[in-house]
Amino acid sequence: MCSVAVNAEDEQVKNMASKGKSAQLKGKKFEREIANYLKKEFGIEVRRTPSQERWKIKNQGDVNAMGESVLNRFHIEAKNHETVLIKEWYRKAKDDAHSRIPVVVFKIPQTSIILCTLSIEHLTRTLVELDGYLAEENKE
């Protein structure tokens, strides 16, 4: 009897570990997907930052531009979870962003919809700067 219970417990632990690895792979794949999308749109090198590098280098998000880019103004966290936890994710992005603008890019579960969140203050500031840039460009 005891060995059956232990074997069942061992199986549960294995299943949980397998689900954890699967979730990690799903997260890494989504981070690469976002990096590739931004790379294509901006025409610059953008890559997923491995988690071990994020702890070594201050101010690193899940996805980062290599070299000079407007993208470097943003701390991008990419999330692909079965449960959408925007409040928790945004709080973490904000804590980790330091002087960068925190952005959470996430996929709506069981859809192909990808959204991003940033605070209304950051959105407004970014749009005001863009508006100023476009006004200057139109003067020329």
Beta strands, then each sheet from edge to edge (+ up, - down):
strand 1: 46-48
strand 2: 63-65
strand 3: 74-79
strand 4: 101-107
strand 5: 114-117
sheet 1: 1+ 2-
sheet 2: 3+ 4+ 5-
end
